[in-house]
Each structure stands twice: as C-alpha cells, then as structure tokens.
C-alpha cells in the first residue's frame, strides 16, 4: 500500500510517498502526514513500545526532528511537578501520566511534538493532548470518545496514526543515500535489567527503581541521533543531549536541560507572579528565561519583566547548587563509552549519582576514578547504541 505525503523534508521536495507494509496495521485516521511526520512517528512509536516491553508500564515519547525531547513510563505526578508544568489536573490515567511525564521532560523542545504511547489512547490522554501544542499522536488504538476529541483538534487537521503493536519489520533494514544503497541488521539489542549488573565502582546500590530509570534513559538513547547522552530521574528523561560531535557537549547539553527541569520546581520558580492572560507556552518561555537570569542582558530582563505582575526574585548560583543536590537517584546513560573524565565532572554538578556507559575506552581507568571521587555508581553495559 502506498499513500501520498504532503511533501518530503522540505515543502519543495515533491513528490513524496509512504509505502506501508501490509502486516503493519498502519492507518492514517485523521490528517495528512509529511515525510518528517512519518520519520518522527515511527521513531517515537518504537521508543514507547520498547519502554512498555522493558518495564511492563505504559510508555510514552515526545519526539522532535528524529530524536526524543522526552520519554517516560507511567508514574506519579507530585504537586510540585504539576505546578511546574502548569497542569490543571493530576488525576490522570496511567497512559496519560506517561505522556505528561515524557512531554514535561523538556517542554520547550516538546512544543509541536510527535506524541507516541504504547497503550490505547483514552479520554484522559485525549484531553491532555487537546490543550497542548502537538502535531500528531501515534498509538496502537483509540477509545471512540478519545478519537472524536482528537479529530476536533487543530480545526480537524490533527494527525492521528494507528499501528499494530505486534508488527515486526524484516530483520534487515535498508536505506538509500545519494544513490548508494546501505543495508544492516536492525538494532534489536534488548535493554533490560541484565544490562546494568556490571558495576566498576562501589558507590550506591542499584535499586529496582534506579534500574528502571537507567532502562528508560538507555532505551531513549537507542532512538536518539548520535552522539547522545541522557539524564533521567524516577522513570523519565529530564535532559537529552543529542546529535553532538563530541560527547562532552552531549553531556553539557543534557545536564543543562536537567538542571532547568529541576529548577522549574524551585519555590522561587513556582512563586512567579505571571501577568493575567498568558498562555501556557508563554509562561514556559518566560520560565526558561528566568532560569537563565544571570546570562540575560538588561534589555532582555526588561522585556521579560512585562510578563510578571511583580519583580521576580532570581535564584542565586548557591541556591541552584543546593536545590539540585536535593534530588537523589539522578541517572546518566551514554550511547557509547565515555572517553574523558570531563563528562563525569560536569555530571557531578547536576547531582548525577548513577552512570551507565559501554566501557572499553582507553581512559576507562581515569573515567572510573572520577566516578569514585564523586561517590557515583558506574556501570559498564558493553553495549553501544549509535543511531545515524
């Protein structure tokens, strides 16, 4: 089966088509997808599905530009988290909490996302999506009432895709680049608790909850453009550093994002007095700038103040460090070995306590010694997860 797409990667790249495998159960239930929509949807779907397989909990992914902005399994939504995400309700279904946690991992990057969930979309999740800026949802099925809610989104143009959760593609995958054909075996390497048994430091013990968080981080990396480093906390991604040419830049990016996620729940952030009438995306943008207060110019600060009812009280550098240190069990996973200790030094400033990477670097001993210095638990997985 073949369907016509709106266009390729750019609007001038036409024609563009999608060839659908007969046994995939893939359907376009609403809207007209583009080439990038399909790339993101299929990447996000694989991530959400693997989270469910690995943890037995509903999984979700929020994708942008062929990499996850966030990913998570179902879990609790504490009041501070709900407040930081401007959520009006916390009594959500498990699949809805999975998506809220995935999207909330990086709400700036999730703006206009491709959403994917491992379970049937219910009314609880449909109502969440209804109020968010999102381009499409892909799932194994939809409750009738949920489908009607989503069909009304974006004036009836919201993309809704369905796929058979049991569909498995051929073992060999192929692509064409500049007229050259490439083939390889699909990356079917499982990510499970067994991957996190080889500790090379004494550090802290790896509890089942920590193992689950490491699984979430590592599966997310499996579907992220390399190089990539992921920080995760309590079963959700809180910082993804994707597509960088050096690993330390991945680590810096992931840690900076994780710091922002943690600081969104700081009392000074939660007490910001926004001007009436601001929408959620506007508030998110203002908070993002507020957390960079000491880096803003006076002109930028003046502009940002227009969004507040009263003068904001910036978070000092010392307050930032003290706040981040209150969160136990932050995990870092790398899609390949960590080559230099500078990655560990940066991770320590974000209170990372558990590190998983492939190992076998020429400087493994130096990197491991850095982890010991910071009382981190370092695990060698022996598995590289590059994606290009």
C-alpha angles and dihedrals in degrees: 000000000000130000130189117246125212091246142313126268088313131029093248091058102093143186101043127170141181120219109206121206110238095232097046098090087221115163135169102222095177139003134013116280128214128216093263091046089059094046091051094042094053092045092048092046093054091050095049092046094050091050089057093047093049099043106021087231126112108273131205139185134195109205134193127173096351096308133083118259085191144350134186148156123237115286148139122304108215118209092249091054093048090050092049091052095045090240116169094199137031100183093096131148118259094257090048092052089051091057095041089053092046094049092043092057088083111357093179092058092039092061105121092006137169106243124206130181131182095220138056112288110246132191091266092061093039090057090051091051091045091068098040130084099246134146102208149345128221120192142146091256148337135231108240093243092047091051091054091051091051095045088061093054119108091013091301097310100100110129115241119184130182129197136179108256090212095055114121121183125221117290093243118062126193141191138180124230122181090339094310119119121221128190133186141154111270116256099257095154107140121234108211141139089278089070093066102055101096106085115181094186133050095232123126124335117262106240123197090258091053090047090053091050091050089050091052092049094047096046088050089055090052089067098037126100108255141280092050142160125185133200118200138178131192095348100317138092112248100172131021122187105191139177099006123147094224125046096225089058088054089051094047091049094047093046094047090053092046091051089054091049091053094044092051085074095049112120091241090056094046090049095056109130106222122200111257118263098033115140124227096260090051091051091048091053092049092050090049089056093042090058088055093048097132090053096052125101119236089254091054092048091050091052093047092051089066087074094059135078090212138013111289120237106228121222110246123227091252092049089051092054093046093049096049090050089062093071113085125199102031109166133204124198126184126203090224138008121310106243103191137028092238087085090058093045090055093044091054091060088060091050095249108174103173125048128186123186139147096259126203096107119148086242098045091125093053092047092047091049089054090054090050090050090058094040091245124156108235122196128192111212098180088218126114117201107189117165122192 
